[in-house]
Amino acid sequence: MLLALIALSLAGNDTEFGTTVAKEGYEVQVYSGKAAIGERGYVKIVIYATDGYRVDDGSDIKVSMKSPPRDVHWGQSTMHIEDGAFNDDETVYTVEVPYRAGRMGEYPVKGSVKFKVCRAGQCKRGRARFKTAVYAR
């Protein structure tokens, strides 16, 4: 419950899956990760271009995860454009950050994503900071 209140104060829009950050031209949704102890899980980050924009595939997209909590290990703490995938019309970009947890529990995690969205030859930078959780069962 505390994590839900943190996400609500951060993004203004708490959902069942983590954090949602919405601004003109884009929305970022961050899904919490769930996996068995010692198994690979993923924190999924999805960028949706809105209002006629598309996610710019010519600039770098960077996802940075903060240092993990004790007993959680990132497979990769920084991810770039080539680590994720676009949909066919470049309005959605998805990346999954791998992790493993060594003990059962819920672990809060933080990170950020930077990208650009473009429409009619004009681009704007997007940035979202997020808090979510990973769960080991």
N, C-alpha and C positions, 0 to 999 in steps of 0.2 A: 504494500500500500504506500509506503514511504517513497518508493521508486516512482510510482504513478504520480504522486504529488510533485516530485522533482521534475519529471518530464512535463507535467502540466505547466509549472511555473516557467520552464525553459522555453517551450514552444507555443504555449497558449492553446494547444489542441492535443490532448492525450488520447491515445487509442489503445486497443488491446494488444497491439504489436510493438509498441515502442514510441518513438518520437515522430511527429509530423511537423515540418516547417514549411509554410506556404508563403510565397511572396509573388508579386507580379511577374509572370513569365515562367514560374517553376514551382514545384512542390517536391520536397524530399521526404521520403518515408524510410524509417529505420526499424527493421524487425529484430526482435530479441532472438538470441540463439538458444537452442535446446539440444542436448545430446547426453548420452550415457557417460559416466565417469570414464575417462581415458579415450573416449571415442571423439572423432572430429565432428565439431559443430560449426555453424556459420552464423555470423551477424550479417544480415542482408540489407543493403542500402540501395534504394531505388530513387533515381532522379526522373521526375516527370516534367517535360516541357509543356507549358500551357499557353493559352492566349495566342496561338499561332506561332509560337517559338519552336525551335528544335534544339536539342542538346548539341553543342558544337563538337564535332569529332576532329577538328583541326587543332584544338588546343588541349593541353594536358588536363586530365581530371585527376585529382589527388584526394585519396582518402587516407587520413592519418588517425590511428588509434593511439590513445594515451597509454602509458605504461599499464600493463594488466594488473588486476588485483592478485594477491597471493593465491597460489594454486591454479591460476589460469595462465596459459601460454599461447601467444598469438603465433599462427603459422607464418604470418607476414603482418607487420604493424603499419606499413605504408604500402598503398596500392595505387597504381596509375591506370591510365586509359586502357592499356592492353590487358589488364587483369579482369576487366569486365566485358559486357556485351551490350550492343545497341539493338533495339527492335528495327524492323525494316525501314520505317520512315524517320528514324532518329529522334523520336519524341520521348523515348524511354531508354534509360541506361541503367543497368543492374550490375552490381558487384557484390561478391560474398567474401567476407573476411573470415578465414579459418581460425579456429581456436581448439584447444583441449583443456579440460578442467581435471585436476587431479583428485578433487574431493567433491562430495555431494554438497549442493547448495546453490544459492542465488548470488551472483556476483555483479555489482553495478560496473558498467564500463562507459567511457567517454571517448568522443572522437570528433572529427570534423571532416567535411568534404568541401572541395573547391572545384568550380567548373565554370563554363560559360554557356549561355543560351543565346541564340540568334534568331532574328526575324527581319526579313526584307533588307539584308545587308548590314543591319545594326546588331551589335552584340552587347550583352551586359554580363558582368561577372555575378556568379551566384556563390554563396557560401552558407553553410549550415553547420552549427555545432550541435551535437546531440549527446544524450544520455540514454542508455538502454540497459539491458541486463543479459547475462548469459546464465543458463541453468544447467546444472549437472545433476543427473538422477541415478 
